[in-house]
Amino acid sequence: MYVLQRNGDVFEMRQEPLMAEGVNRSGFLFNSYSGAPRANRRETWESFIRTGKIVDDSLPRPIAASWMRCRDLGVDPLLPKCAEFTPMSQINTQAEIYAELAAGVERQVYEQIKEKGLLMTVSEANGRLLRTCGNKDVLLQADQLYFGPGAVWSERSVGTNAISLALSDGMPAQVMGEEHFCSSHQAWGCSAAPIFTPFGQLWGCFDISGPTSADHRQALWLAVGAAREIERLLLNASLSSMENKSRTLLSTLFSSMPIGVLMVDESGIITYANAQAERLLGFSGDVRGGRAEAFFDYTLYARQQAEKGGQPEGVPLRCLTNSSLTACAMPFMTGRSEARYTLVTLQAGVEARPAPIAPVPHVPRREGTRPFGDIVYRSEKMSRTVEQARHMAKSPAAVLLLGETGTGKELFARAIHKASRCSDGPFVAVNCGALPRELIQSELFGYERGAFTGAVEKGRPGKFELADKGTLFLDEISEMPLEMQVNLLRPLEDRCVTRVGGKQSRMVDFRLVTATNRNLDELMASGAFREDLFYRIHVLALEIPPLRERREDIAVIAEYHCKRLCRTYGHPFGGFSAEALRVMEDYDWPGNVRQLVHSVEFAVNMAQGGCILPPHLPAHLQSCAGGTNAASGQPDGQAVAALPGMTDFNLDNQEAKVIRCALKHYNGNMLQAAKALGIGRNTLYAKLRKIDPEA
């Protein structure tokens, strides 16, 4: 099966395996359907285009109504191909969710259409195509119509078609040949069915299309069956999300209670303990995973419950580690009678004092809802950096953020925006390294109607206009092609932009923040970066220190994100062992905070709510645990020797190695590898093409 993908303003094809392991092959069933031959609508269509009147009473009402709307909207019946596109960044999230959710549905449909000359596509609620796949031959024909991801297949954009009818009417629709309003689509037939969320909202639609010469007899029923199966999967995902939220709510509730709460399973193992329970018990390690009989006279209680049949009434327990505590056990059951648990509550007596515990660790500085509140730190070095940024935010001058990848440059850019006079305006972020060379001008400056083929009818504002009265953040400014850098000079100097294909200059007022992870002085010396552009952006420069230069921040950042991730996944917060923290603090973190956050996410999933130990950490951290580096006090030569093969310090080569390792670790799964690397999937594809142009 091939998938049509958009790369800039062109489409590319990528082959996917027919059946992945673990995909459910049972799924849904389809009824055989033999549709009656459609009447020849050519004369009806030509008459309507000439006169605006429908003379054929046999034309289905939904199609007739759609033709009338197309005429009123001014849709060109001779439109050669789709001319309206949505940036992939706006639909990537929904497209990736669909690709993971409905992989099994796609493969089942493909098995039934692969020999019929048909393809399948899915759109979101506004008609923007998320994914198109099928056989190579039919995808090549679809490419001629720009029938691929990002194309807008609404009635206003391409006239009457099954996708627009299914979305507007909320019912399955089939449009064949001359029933299409635009003549370029009349060699095709399409069948679509709407997809609704569990709450009755329109999510999108599933469409099966192909040339009219293809076999469309079962297409409509296939589309309906696929749409219903996707709705079932959306329901399951929604229920899973609600379950996780409920689990997180209970965990938060227990953690905030002024009494100690423990949960014990039927084998006597403690599966949950809030912070108050651990404090009252005076246990220095993690209570979870331990046996209840180590803390209470639990063996007698369990025997009594077995004899009584687990009656739901509170039973006093004697605490073995602190006799002044009052403990009470309450049995309860989940939905299955064999799943028995016990809830144990702990309270200090009138004269009781909690057992001594370790000193409270230094609380990380975090400013809550204030502008710089999302930056977590406790080191003096980072404190000085934040203070500098706070002063820079008060000035309207351009700010240049310097720092290695993953240090949080965009986080600082957003904080500066929130603390500036532009805080009520928009924050517009542009990744200069991700803009296709041929689209840079239209993306940054916008374009007028008819500026180029595929331009939106009314034109479109660029990033400079969108950032008016706000902040424009140009990330990876060093990656902008040299010949395009000259285009930035006038807007940055005069705050004046002219759209592509336009003559009128527009004044804009924005705060400029730029960022790079490269040495601009070296780039200017080599001729890769314009000196006049450098002096326009290098007014206030802020260097963000890498994580290895502020190791005291590692523990507080890890703990903060561990708590956040535990809430997200519905796990109780188990914290880190001292050994795990030592391993993380000894590591050099070439990917900085981004790499640390992804490593914590890996550990949270491995620990499943327990205390995070060294074995729960990613493999690259465990392999370095026995080694040494500069943090351990050894000479630099010994630190380098502890990293096998680390003699090549070229950043591009190291990036290529890391990408290959990530792909190998995740068995070629691009989505998982991109998430682990902290970049988007399209960015990963771009980097792979840069590493191996033949790939």
C-alpha positions as CSV (number, residue, x, y, z in Angstrom):
1,M,0.0,0.0,0.0
2,Y,1.3,3.5,-0.9
3,V,0.6,6.7,0.9
4,L,0.6,10.1,-0.7
5,Q,2.5,12.7,1.3
6,R,3.1,16.4,0.8
7,N,6.6,17.8,0.7
8,G,6.4,21.6,0.4
9,D,4.2,22.2,-2.6
10,V,4.6,18.8,-4.2
11,F,3.4,15.3,-3.4
12,E,5.5,12.3,-2.8
13,M,4.7,8.6,-2.4
14,R,5.8,6.3,0.4
15,Q,5.2,2.6,0.6
16,E,3.7,1.1,3.8
17,P,3.6,-2.6,4.7
18,L,0.3,-4.4,4.0
19,M,-0.2,-5.8,7.5
20,A,1.6,-4.8,10.7
21,E,2.0,-7.4,13.4
22,G,-0.6,-7.2,16.1
23,V,-3.3,-5.6,13.9
24,N,-6.7,-7.0,14.5
25,R,-7.8,-8.7,11.3
26,S,-11.4,-9.3,12.4
27,G,-12.9,-5.8,12.5
28,F,-16.0,-4.9,10.6
29,L,-17.9,-6.7,7.7
30,F,-19.3,-5.2,4.5
31,N,-22.4,-6.1,2.5
32,S,-22.1,-6.6,-1.2
33,Y,-23.8,-3.8,-3.2
34,S,-24.3,-3.6,-6.9
35,G,-25.3,0.0,-7.7
36,A,-27.6,0.7,-10.7
37,P,-25.9,2.4,-13.7
38,R,-25.9,6.2,-13.3
39,A,-27.7,8.2,-16.0
40,N,-25.5,10.2,-18.4
41,R,-25.4,13.6,-16.8
42,R,-23.3,15.4,-19.4
43,E,-26.1,17.3,-21.2
44,T,-27.7,18.1,-17.8
45,W,-24.4,19.6,-16.6
46,E,-23.7,21.6,-19.8
47,S,-27.2,23.0,-19.7
48,F,-26.9,24.1,-16.1
49,I,-23.5,25.8,-16.7
50,R,-25.1,27.7,-19.6
51,T,-28.4,28.6,-18.1
52,G,-28.2,28.0,-14.3
53,K,-31.3,25.8,-14.5
54,I,-31.6,22.1,-13.9
55,V,-33.7,20.4,-16.5
56,D,-33.3,16.8,-15.4
57,D,-35.7,15.8,-12.6
58,S,-33.7,12.6,-12.0
59,L,-30.7,14.4,-10.7
60,P,-30.5,13.6,-7.0
61,R,-31.6,16.5,-4.8
62,P,-28.4,16.8,-2.8
63,I,-26.3,17.1,-6.0
64,A,-28.7,19.6,-7.5
65,A,-28.6,21.7,-4.4
66,S,-24.8,21.5,-4.3
67,W,-24.6,22.7,-8.0
68,M,-26.8,25.7,-7.1
69,R,-24.5,26.6,-4.1
70,C,-21.4,26.2,-6.3
71,R,-22.8,28.7,-8.8
72,D,-23.7,31.1,-6.1
73,L,-20.2,30.8,-4.6
74,G,-18.6,31.5,-7.9
75,V,-16.8,28.2,-8.2
76,D,-15.1,27.8,-11.5
77,P,-16.6,24.8,-13.3
78,L,-13.4,24.6,-15.5
79,L,-11.1,24.5,-12.5
80,P,-8.2,22.2,-13.6
81,K,-7.2,21.0,-10.1
82,C,-7.4,21.8,-6.4
83,A,-5.9,25.2,-5.8
84,E,-6.4,25.7,-2.0
85,F,-3.9,24.1,0.5
86,T,-3.5,24.1,4.3
87,P,0.0,24.2,5.8
88,M,0.7,20.7,7.1
89,S,1.7,22.1,10.5
90,Q,-2.0,22.8,11.1
91,I,-3.2,19.3,10.4
92,N,-0.2,17.1,11.3
93,T,-1.5,16.4,14.9
94,Q,-4.9,15.2,13.8
95,A,-3.3,13.2,10.8
96,E,-0.9,11.4,13.1
97,I,-3.7,10.6,15.6
98,Y,-5.7,9.1,12.8
99,A,-2.8,7.2,11.3
100,E,-2.2,5.5,14.6
101,L,-5.8,5.0,15.5
102,A,-7.1,3.6,12.2
103,A,-4.2,1.7,10.8
104,G,-6.1,-1.6,11.0
105,V,-9.2,-0.1,9.3
106,E,-7.1,1.2,6.4
107,R,-5.5,-2.2,5.8
108,Q,-8.9,-4.0,5.8
109,V,-10.3,-1.5,3.3
110,Y,-7.2,-1.7,1.2
111,E,-7.5,-5.5,0.9
112,Q,-10.9,-5.0,-0.7
113,I,-10.1,-2.1,-3.1
114,K,-6.5,-2.8,-4.1
115,E,-7.6,-4.7,-7.3
116,K,-10.4,-2.3,-8.2
117,G,-8.5,0.8,-9.2
118,L,-9.6,2.8,-6.1
119,L,-7.9,4.8,-3.4
120,M,-9.0,5.9,0.1
121,T,-8.6,9.3,1.8
122,V,-9.7,10.8,5.1
123,S,-10.6,14.5,5.7
124,E,-11.2,16.5,8.8
125,A,-14.4,18.4,9.5
126,N,-13.5,21.3,7.2
127,G,-12.6,19.2,4.2
128,R,-8.8,19.3,4.6
129,L,-7.4,16.0,3.5
130,L,-5.3,14.3,6.2
131,R,-4.2,11.1,4.5
132,T,-4.5,9.5,1.0
133,C,-3.4,5.9,0.2
134,G,-3.9,3.1,-2.3
135,N,-2.1,1.5,-5.2
136,K,0.7,3.4,-6.9
137,D,-1.1,3.7,-10.3
138,V,-4.3,5.4,-8.9
139,L,-2.2,7.6,-6.6
140,L,-0.3,8.9,-9.7
141,Q,-3.7,9.9,-11.3
142,A,-4.8,11.5,-8.0
143,D,-1.6,13.6,-7.9
144,Q,-2.7,15.3,-11.2
145,L,-5.7,16.7,-9.3
146,Y,-3.7,17.5,-6.2
147,F,-5.8,15.0,-4.3
148,G,-3.5,14.6,-1.4
149,P,-2.7,15.7,2.2
150,G,-3.3,19.4,2.9
151,A,-5.6,19.9,-0.1
152,V,-8.9,21.5,0.8
153,W,-11.8,19.4,-0.7
154,S,-14.6,21.6,0.4
155,E,-17.5,22.7,-1.9
156,R,-16.2,26.3,-2.0
157,S,-12.8,25.1,-3.1
158,V,-13.5,22.3,-5.6
159,G,-17.2,22.2,-6.2
160,T,-19.6,19.3,-5.8
161,N,-17.9,16.1,-4.5
162,A,-18.8,13.2,-2.1
163,I,-16.5,14.6,0.7
164,S,-18.2,18.0,0.7
165,L,-21.7,16.5,0.6
166,A,-20.9,14.1,3.4
167,L,-19.6,16.9,5.6
168,S,-22.3,19.4,4.8
169,D,-25.3,17.0,5.0
170,G,-23.9,14.7,7.7
171,M,-24.9,11.6,5.6
172,P,-23.2,9.2,3.3
173,A,-22.9,10.4,-0.3
174,Q,-21.8,9.1,-3.7
175,V,-20.9,11.4,-6.7
176,M,-20.1,9.9,-10.0
177,G,-18.7,11.4,-13.2
178,E,-20.6,14.4,-14.5
179,E,-22.4,14.8,-11.2
180,H,-19.2,16.6,-10.1
181,F,-19.5,20.4,-10.6
182,C,-15.9,20.9,-11.9
183,S,-15.2,19.2,-15.3
184,S,-11.7,18.1,-14.2
185,H,-13.2,15.8,-11.6
186,Q,-15.8,14.2,-14.0
187,A,-13.5,11.4,-14.9
188,W,-13.7,10.2,-11.3
189,G,-16.3,8.8,-8.9
190,C,-16.2,9.1,-5.1
191,S,-18.1,7.7,-2.1
192,A,-17.9,9.2,1.4
193,A,-19.3,8.8,4.8
194,P,-19.1,11.2,7.7
195,I,-17.3,10.4,11.0
196,F,-18.7,11.7,14.3
197,T,-17.1,11.9,17.7
198,P,-18.6,10.1,20.7
199,F,-20.2,13.5,21.6
200,G,-22.0,13.9,18.2
201,Q,-19.6,16.4,16.8
202,L,-18.4,16.1,13.2
203,W,-14.8,14.8,13.2
204,G,-14.3,14.3,9.4
205,C,-15.2,11.8,6.7
206,F,-13.8,8.6,5.1
207,D,-13.8,8.6,1.2
208,I,-13.2,6.0,-1.5
209,S,-12.4,7.4,-4.9
210,G,-11.2,6.4,-8.3
211,P,-11.7,6.8,-12.0
212,T,-15.2,6.1,-13.3
213,S,-13.9,3.1,-15.1
214,A,-13.0,1.5,-11.7
215,D,-15.2,-0.9,-9.8
216,H,-17.4,1.4,-7.5
217,R,-20.1,-1.2,-6.7
218,Q,-19.1,-1.7,-3.0
219,A,-17.4,1.7,-2.5
220,L,-20.2,3.4,-0.6
221,W,-20.8,0.6,1.8
222,L,-17.0,0.2,2.4
223,A,-16.8,3.9,3.2
224,V,-19.8,3.6,5.6
225,G,-18.4,0.6,7.3
226,A,-15.0,2.2,7.7
227,A,-16.5,5.4,9.1
228,R,-18.5,3.4,11.7
229,E,-15.4,1.4,12.8
230,I,-13.4,4.7,13.2
231,E,-16.2,6.1,15.3
232,R,-15.9,2.9,17.5
233,L,-12.1,3.5,17.9
234,L,-12.7,7.2,18.7
235,L,-15.1,6.1,21.4
236,N,-12.6,3.6,22.9
237,A,-9.9,6.3,22.9
238,S,-12.3,8.8,24.6
239,L,-13.1,6.2,27.3
240,S,-9.4,5.5,27.9
241,S,-8.7,9.2,28.2
242,M,-11.6,9.6,30.7
243,E,-10.3,6.6,32.7
244,N,-6.8,8.2,32.9
245,K,-8.2,11.5,34.0
246,S,-10.3,9.8,36.7
247,R,-7.2,7.9,37.9
248,T,-5.2,11.2,37.9
249,L,-8.0,12.9,39.9
250,L,-8.0,10.2,42.5
251,S,-4.3,10.2,42.8
252,T,-4.3,14.0,43.2
253,L,-7.2,13.8,45.8
254,F,-5.3,11.2,47.9
255,S,-2.1,13.2,47.7
256,S,-3.8,16.3,49.0
257,M,-5.5,14.6,51.9
258,P,-4.3,15.5,55.4
259,I,-4.3,11.8,56.4
260,G,-2.2,9.0,55.2
261,V,-3.7,6.7,52.6
262,L,-2.4,3.3,51.4
263,M,-3.9,0.7,49.0
264,V,-3.1,-3.0,49.5
265,D,-3.9,-5.7,47.0
266,E,-5.3,-9.2,47.8
267,S,-1.7,-10.6,48.2
268,G,-0.8,-8.1,50.8
269,I,1.4,-5.9,48.6
270,I,1.1,-2.1,49.0
271,T,0.3,-0.7,45.5
272,Y,-0.2,3.0,46.5
273,A,0.8,5.3,49.3
274,N,0.4,9.1,49.4
275,A,3.2,11.4,50.7
276,Q,1.5,11.8,54.1
277,A,1.4,8.0,54.7
278,E,5.1,7.7,54.0
279,R,5.8,10.6,56.3
280,L,3.8,9.2,59.2
281,L,5.4,5.7,58.7
282,G,8.8,7.3,58.8
283,F,10.0,5.1,55.9
284,S,13.0,6.6,54.1
285,G,12.5,4.5,50.9
286,D,9.4,3.8,48.7
287,V,6.6,2.2,50.6
288,R,5.0,0.9,47.4
289,G,5.9,-2.6,46.5
290,G,6.5,-3.5,50.2
291,R,4.4,-6.0,52.2
292,A,1.7,-4.5,54.5
293,E,2.7,-6.9,57.3
294,A,6.0,-5.0,57.6
295,F,4.1,-2.0,58.9
296,F,0.8,-3.4,60.4
297,D,-0.5,-6.5,62.0
298,Y,-2.0,-7.3,58.6
299,T,-1.7,-11.1,58.7
300,L,-4.4,-11.3,61.4
301,Y,-6.6,-8.9,59.5
302,A,-6.3,-10.8,56.3
303,R,-7.2,-14.1,58.0
304,Q,-10.3,-12.5,59.6
305,Q,-11.4,-11.0,56.3
306,A,-11.1,-14.4,54.6
307,E,-13.3,-16.0,57.3
308,K,-15.9,-13.1,57.1
309,G,-16.0,-13.0,53.3
310,G,-14.6,-9.4,53.1
311,Q,-17.4,-7.5,54.8
312,P,-17.3,-3.8,53.9
313,E,-16.6,-2.4,57.4
314,G,-13.7,-0.5,58.9
315,V,-11.3,-2.6,61.0
316,P,-8.6,-1.0,63.3
317,L,-5.0,-2.0,62.7
318,R,-2.0,-1.8,64.9
319,C,0.9,0.1,63.3
320,L,4.2,-1.7,64.0
321,T,6.5,1.2,63.1
322,N,4.8,3.9,65.2
323,S,2.4,2.7,67.9
324,S,0.9,6.2,68.3
325,L,-0.6,6.1,64.9
326,T,-4.3,5.3,64.4
327,A,-4.8,3.0,61.4
328,C,-8.0,1.7,59.9
329,A,-8.5,-0.9,57.1
330,M,-11.6,-0.9,54.8
331,P,-12.0,-3.7,52.3
332,F,-13.4,-3.0,48.9
333,M,-13.8,-4.7,45.5
334,T,-13.5,-3.7,41.9
335,G,-16.0,-4.7,39.3
336,R,-14.9,-8.3,39.6
337,S,-15.6,-10.2,42.8
338,E,-12.1,-11.9,42.7
339,A,-10.3,-8.5,42.7
340,R,-10.2,-7.6,46.4
341,Y,-8.3,-4.5,47.8
342,T,-8.0,-2.9,51.1
343,L,-7.8,0.9,51.8
344,V,-5.7,1.7,54.9
345,T,-6.0,5.2,56.4
346,L,-3.4,6.6,58.9
347,Q,-3.8,9.5,61.4
348,A,-1.5,10.7,64.1
349,G,-2.9,10.4,67.7
350,V,-3.5,13.4,69.9
351,E,0.1,13.2,71.4
352,A,1.6,11.5,68.3
353,R,4.4,13.0,66.4
354,P,5.4,11.9,62.9
355,A,8.6,9.9,62.6
356,P,11.7,11.9,61.6
357,I,12.3,12.2,57.9
358,A,15.0,13.5,55.7
359,P,15.4,17.3,55.3
360,V,13.1,18.8,52.7
361,P,15.1,19.3,49.5
362,H,15.7,22.8,48.1
363,V,12.5,24.0,46.4
364,P,13.1,24.9,42.7
365,R,12.4,28.4,41.7
366,R,9.3,28.7,39.5
367,E,7.2,31.7,39.1
368,G,3.8,30.1,38.7
369,T,1.6,32.0,36.3
370,R,4.1,34.9,35.9
371,P,5.9,35.4,32.5
372,F,9.0,33.3,33.3
373,G,7.0,30.7,35.4
374,D,7.5,27.8,33.0
375,I,11.3,27.9,33.4
376,V,12.4,25.6,36.2
377,Y,15.8,26.1,37.8
378,R,17.7,26.6,41.0
379,S,21.2,27.3,39.8
380,E,22.8,30.7,40.2
381,K,23.9,30.6,36.5
382,M,20.3,30.1,35.3
383,S,19.1,32.7,37.8
384,R,21.3,35.3,36.2
385,T,20.2,34.3,32.7
386,V,16.5,34.7,33.7
387,E,17.2,38.0,35.3
388,Q,18.9,39.2,32.1
389,A,15.9,38.0,30.0
390,R,13.5,39.8,32.4
391,H,15.4,43.1,31.8
392,M,15.5,42.5,28.0
393,A,11.7,42.0,27.9
394,K,11.2,45.6,29.1
395,S,13.0,47.0,26.0
396,P,11.5,47.0,22.5
397,A,14.9,46.1,21.0
398,A,15.5,42.9,19.1
399,V,16.6,39.9,21.2
400,L,18.9,37.2,19.9
401,L,18.8,33.9,21.9
402,L,21.9,31.8,21.7
403,G,22.1,28.2,22.9
404,E,22.5,24.6,22.0
405,T,19.6,22.5,20.8
406,G,17.1,21.6,23.5
407,T,18.1,24.4,26.0
408,G,14.7,26.0,25.8
409,K,15.1,28.9,23.5
410,E,11.4,29.0,22.5
411,L,10.5,28.9,26.2
412,F,12.5,32.0,26.8
413,A,11.1,33.7,23.7
414,R,7.5,33.1,24.9
415,A,8.5,34.3,28.4
416,I,10.0,37.5,26.9
417,H,6.8,38.0,24.9
418,K,4.6,37.6,28.0
419,A,6.7,40.1,30.0
420,S,6.9,42.7,27.2
421,R,4.5,45.5,26.2
422,C,3.3,43.2,23.4
423,S,2.0,40.6,25.7
424,D,-1.6,41.2,24.7
425,G,-0.7,40.6,21.0
426,P,0.0,37.4,19.1
427,F,3.1,35.3,19.5
428,V,4.0,34.1,16.0
429,A,6.8,31.5,15.8
430,V,8.5,30.6,12.5
431,N,11.1,27.8,12.1
432,C,13.3,29.2,9.4
433,G,15.0,25.8,8.9
434,A,11.7,24.1,8.1
435,L,10.4,26.6,5.4
436,P,10.8,25.3,1.8
437,R,13.1,27.6,-0.1
438,E,10.5,28.4,-2.7
439,L,7.8,29.3,-0.2
440,I,9.9,31.5,2.2
441,Q,8.7,34.8,0.7
442,S,5.0,33.9,0.5
443,E,5.1,32.5,4.1
444,L,6.8,35.5,5.6
445,F,5.3,38.4,3.6
446,G,2.0,36.8,2.4
447,Y,0.7,37.1,-1.1
448,E,-2.0,38.8,-3.1
449,R,-4.8,37.1,-5.2
450,G,-3.4,35.4,-8.3
451,A,0.2,35.9,-7.2
452,F,1.0,32.3,-8.3
453,T,-0.6,29.0,-9.2
454,G,-2.4,27.6,-6.1
455,A,-2.7,31.0,-4.3
456,V,-5.8,31.4,-2.2
457,E,-8.4,33.5,-4.0
458,K,-8.4,36.4,-1.5
459,G,-4.7,36.3,-0.8
460,R,-3.1,35.6,2.5
461,P,-1.2,37.6,5.1
462,G,2.3,36.5,6.0
463,K,4.0,36.0,9.3
464,F,5.1,39.6,9.6
465,E,1.5,40.8,9.3
466,L,0.2,38.1,11.7
467,A,2.7,39.3,14.3
468,D,1.4,42.9,14.2
469,K,1.1,44.3,17.8
470,G,2.8,41.1,19.1
471,T,6.1,39.2,18.9
472,L,7.7,37.5,15.9
473,F,10.0,34.7,16.8
474,L,12.4,33.6,14.1
475,D,13.8,30.3,15.3
476,E,16.9,28.7,13.6
477,I,17.5,32.1,11.8
478,S,21.0,30.7,10.8
479,E,19.3,28.1,8.6
480,M,17.7,30.6,6.3
481,P,19.3,30.4,2.8
482,L,21.8,33.2,2.1
483,E,19.9,34.5,-1.0
484,M,16.7,34.8,1.1
485,Q,18.3,36.7,4.0
486,V,18.3,40.0,2.1
487,N,14.4,39.9,2.1
488,L,14.5,40.4,5.9
489,L,16.4,43.6,5.9
490,R,13.7,46.1,5.0
491,P,11.0,44.6,7.3
492,L,13.4,44.5,10.2
493,E,14.6,48.1,9.6
494,D,11.5,49.9,8.5
495,R,8.8,47.6,9.8
496,C,7.2,47.7,6.3
497,V,6.2,44.6,4.2
498,T,4.9,44.1,0.7
499,R,3.0,40.9,-0.2
500,V,4.2,38.7,-3.1
501,G,2.4,39.9,-6.2
502,G,1.3,43.2,-4.5
503,K,2.4,46.8,-4.8
504,Q,1.1,48.3,-1.6
505,S,3.4,48.5,1.4
506,R,1.9,47.7,4.8
507,M,3.2,49.0,8.1
508,V,3.6,46.4,10.9
509,D,4.6,46.8,14.6
510,F,6.1,43.8,16.2
511,R,8.7,42.8,18.8
512,L,11.5,40.7,17.1
513,V,13.1,37.7,18.9
514,T,15.5,35.4,17.0
515,A,17.3,32.2,18.0
516,T,20.1,30.0,16.8
517,N,22.2,27.1,18.0
518,R,25.1,27.9,15.7
519,N,28.0,30.3,15.8
520,L,27.0,33.3,13.7
521,D,30.5,34.8,13.7
522,E,31.8,31.7,12.0
523,L,28.9,31.7,9.5
524,M,29.6,35.4,8.6
525,A,33.3,34.6,8.2
526,S,32.4,31.8,5.8
527,G,29.9,33.9,3.9
528,A,26.9,31.9,4.9
529,F,25.2,34.7,6.9
530,R,24.9,38.3,6.0
531,E,26.7,40.8,8.2
532,D,24.0,43.5,7.8
533,L,21.3,41.1,8.9
534,F,23.4,40.1,11.9
535,Y,23.6,43.6,13.2
536,R,19.8,44.0,12.9
537,I,19.1,41.0,15.1
538,H,22.1,41.2,17.4
539,V,21.0,44.1,19.6
540,L,20.3,42.3,22.9
541,A,22.0,38.8,23.0
542,L,21.1,36.2,25.6
543,E,23.1,33.0,25.9
544,I,21.2,30.1,27.5
545,P,23.7,27.8,29.3
546,P,23.6,24.1,28.4
547,L,22.4,21.6,31.1
548,R,25.9,20.2,31.7
549,E,27.0,23.7,32.9
550,R,24.2,23.8,35.5
551,R,24.0,20.3,36.8
552,E,22.2,21.4,40.0
553,D,19.1,22.0,37.8
554,I,18.9,18.5,36.6
555,A,17.2,17.0,39.6
556,V,14.6,19.8,40.0
557,I,13.7,19.7,36.2
558,A,13.5,15.9,36.3
559,E,11.2,16.0,39.4
560,Y,9.0,18.7,38.0
561,H,8.4,16.9,34.7
562,C,8.1,13.5,36.4
563,K,5.2,14.9,38.5
564,R,3.6,16.4,35.3
565,L,3.9,13.1,33.4
566,C,2.6,11.0,36.2
567,R,-0.5,13.2,36.3
568,T,-0.8,12.8,32.5
569,Y,-0.5,9.0,32.5
570,G,-2.5,8.5,35.7
571,H,0.4,7.1,37.7
572,P,1.1,8.0,41.3
573,F,4.3,10.0,41.7
574,G,7.1,7.7,43.0
575,G,10.0,10.1,42.7
576,F,13.7,9.1,41.9
577,S,16.1,7.0,43.9
578,A,19.4,8.7,44.9
579,E,21.3,6.4,42.5
580,A,19.0,7.3,39.5
581,L,19.5,11.0,40.3
582,R,23.3,10.5,40.4
583,V,23.2,8.8,37.0
584,M,21.3,11.7,35.5
585,E,23.5,14.3,37.1
586,D,26.6,12.6,35.9
587,Y,25.4,12.5,32.3
588,D,26.4,15.3,29.9
589,W,23.0,15.7,28.2
590,P,24.0,16.7,24.6
591,G,20.3,17.2,23.9
592,N,19.9,19.3,27.0
593,V,16.5,19.8,28.6
594,R,14.6,18.3,25.7
595,Q,16.6,15.1,26.0
596,L,16.2,15.1,29.8
597,V,12.4,15.4,29.5
598,H,12.1,12.5,27.1
599,S,14.3,10.4,29.3
600,V,12.1,11.1,32.3
601,E,9.0,10.2,30.2
602,F,10.7,6.9,29.3
603,A,11.4,6.2,33.0
604,V,7.9,7.1,34.1
605,N,6.5,4.6,31.7
606,M,8.9,1.9,32.8
607,A,8.4,2.5,36.6
608,Q,4.6,2.6,36.3
609,G,4.1,4.7,39.4
610,G,7.0,3.2,41.4
611,C,10.2,4.9,42.5
612,I,12.4,5.4,39.4
613,L,15.6,3.4,39.7
614,P,18.6,3.2,37.4
615,P,17.2,0.2,35.4
616,H,14.1,2.3,34.6
617,L,16.3,4.9,32.8
618,P,17.0,4.8,29.0
619,A,19.7,2.5,27.8
620,H,22.1,5.3,26.9
621,L,22.0,6.6,30.5
622,Q,22.5,3.1,31.9
623,S,25.5,2.5,29.7
624,C,27.1,5.7,31.0
625,A,26.3,5.0,34.6
626,G,29.5,2.9,35.1
627,G,31.6,5.4,33.2
628,T,33.0,8.8,34.4
629,N,33.0,12.3,33.1
630,A,34.0,15.7,34.1
631,A,31.4,15.9,36.8
632,S,33.1,13.1,38.7
633,G,36.3,15.0,39.0
634,Q,38.4,13.0,36.5
635,P,40.5,14.6,33.9
636,D,38.9,15.4,30.6
637,G,40.9,12.8,28.7
638,Q,39.4,10.0,31.0
639,A,35.9,11.5,30.5
640,V,36.2,11.3,26.7
641,A,37.6,7.8,26.9
642,A,34.5,6.7,28.8
643,L,32.5,7.4,25.6
644,P,33.4,4.7,23.1
645,G,34.3,6.0,19.7
646,M,33.7,9.6,20.7
647,T,36.6,11.1,18.6
648,D,34.4,12.8,16.0
649,F,33.0,16.1,17.4
650,N,31.4,17.3,14.2
651,L,27.8,18.2,15.2
652,D,26.3,17.1,11.8
653,N,27.9,13.7,12.0
654,Q,26.8,13.2,15.6
655,E,23.2,14.2,14.7
656,A,23.2,11.7,11.9
657,K,24.4,9.0,14.3
658,V,21.8,9.8,16.9
659,I,19.0,9.8,14.2
660,R,20.2,6.4,13.0
661,C,20.3,5.0,16.5
662,A,16.8,6.3,17.3
663,L,15.4,4.7,14.1
664,K,17.1,1.4,14.9
665,H,15.9,1.4,18.5
666,Y,12.2,2.0,17.4
667,N,12.5,-0.5,14.5
668,G,12.1,2.2,11.8
669,N,8.9,3.7,13.4
670,M,9.3,7.4,12.3
671,L,6.6,8.7,14.7
672,Q,8.2,7.2,17.8
673,A,11.7,8.1,16.7
674,A,10.7,11.7,16.0
675,K,9.1,11.9,19.5
676,A,12.2,10.5,21.2
677,L,14.4,13.0,19.3
678,G,12.1,15.9,20.3
679,I,11.3,16.9,16.7
680,G,8.3,16.6,14.4
681,R,8.0,13.7,11.9
682,N,8.3,16.0,8.9
683,T,11.5,17.5,10.3
684,L,12.9,14.0,10.8
685,Y,12.1,13.2,7.1
686,A,13.9,16.4,6.1
687,K,16.9,15.6,8.2
688,L,17.0,12.0,6.7
689,R,17.0,13.5,3.2
690,K,19.9,15.7,4.2
691,I,21.8,12.8,5.6
692,D,21.1,10.5,2.6
693,P,19.7,12.3,-0.5
694,E,19.2,8.9,-2.2
695,A,16.9,7.7,0.7
